[in-house]
Amino acid sequence: MNRPKDLPSDLVGKSFVFDYDEFAVEVKYLSKDRFSWTQVRGPSAGSKGKQSFGGVTIRPNLYFLWWREKDQSVLTQVVDLAGKCVHTTWSAPGKDIANFKGRISALTAARARGAREGA
């Protein structure tokens, strides 16, 4: 994967919930090129994994990210922290391109513990 020099290192250590209405995903940026995710609501709730990604900072709090999943699907994402929205495009071989718009909320450590404990 092409790794630009200006990957969004200011995301490292931050966690968010991307709420797409029909499903929601917790995302934690582990490093400037790796994140973990857990689907917390929706048809695949409980699914989780870690993913390598590429990306660039467009301007402060606005990022363009991309990655290829194990099934060869390609995802792109515009993460707008200031506007609290995320735009995701998913493309899989032999399938139509799908796009999703969601809301972003920061995930604090206490909130993450509460969600895992069912609070």
Buried (B, 14 or more C-beta within 10 A) or exposed (E): EEEEEEBBEBBBEBBBBBBBEEBBBBBBBBEBBBBBBBBBBBEEEEEEEEBEBBBBBBEEBBBBBBBBEEEEBBBBBBBBBEEBBBBBBBBBEEEEEEEBEBBBBEBEEEBBEEBEEEE
